[in-house]
Amino acid sequence: MVSTIFPTLNAQLSGLRLDIRTLQPQLSAWRRQIHQRPELGFQEVQTAQFISQKLTEWGIQHQTGVATTGVVAIVHGDRPGPVLGIRADMDALPIQELNEVDYRSQTDGKMHACGHDGHVAIALGTAHYLARHRDRFAGTVKFFFQPAEEGPGGAKPMIEAGVLDHPSVDAVIGLHLWNNLPLGTLGVRTGPMMAATELFHCSIQGKGGHGAIPHQTVDSIVVAAQVINAIQTIVSRSVDPLKSAVVTIGQLNAGTALNVIADSAHMSGTVRYFDPSYKDFFGQRLEQVIGGICQSHGATYRLDYRPLYPPVVNDPDITDLVRSVALAVSETPAGVTPECQTMGGEDMAFFLESVPGCYFFRCG
Ligand code: NI
């Protein structure tokens, strides 16, 4: 199938580069307009309206309100062929923008700090280009403007709403802007590219009391400290050293006064791993470690463990295609950074679980 997508690409390259350069000022303007109006997950009303307005202007068939605020557009080439999905996430983050640029966020406490404004602009530019050059490709391209990537996740609801059907999608691609790469390059790899993301909250219940009378208490802070130390051994002692994994506790709250033994302690964290065979493993190990330590101290606990996103796994054939196209269109000598990988998570994973595809990073 790879060779049937964009079969005449080489012949079109010089024209393509010129067309992209011509489109560049518009891409930048759209990105800045979206940047000024950041919206959080499942609230991307104005962003969806902006997308719909542009698509309508260009005569592109589309549907709004998919999985709340998602937009699905479809562009047919002049000849029949495979169906490619292009996914762009639309949501912003609850972060205050401190930049002083003239296109800074107009909404206090919200900012496109993860570059999804750029993703929308790039997908819009691609739709604009393809709709004007339907004679240059065979098949169909579907665009998935997706809500809520930052959580709780819009990819799964979109797939459940049937966006991969009618016509059914053969392959899906997507990108994330990634400033860690050298400017003008693309980063990608075959297989796991981004990690599975799982979250947990743990409450440890001890018995409070006076700081000077510890023998009448169960000190939840001491128990929590041992739990935190012991959790470090899950990756170092229980995971195959040839596999990668992370267990991070990012929040710890306990106590109200310096001379009072805290009756309860609360911690929250995240787990990351690439190998899908570790699904369920970390939840079970945390349960064993926390349970064992709490029992030995006479404390009780409650662990809420929630898998959020599976790993982002790239299909070999589609990744080869992305790599070869990137090398062909790149104007920098180091066009592609190989073996690009991060423990960050992404709900693009759900699209890639459903159909073969490739997610990649791009700088500039
Ligand atoms: Ni992002």
Residues whose N, C-alpha, C, O or C-beta is under 5 A from the ligand:
A	BS01	NI	C114
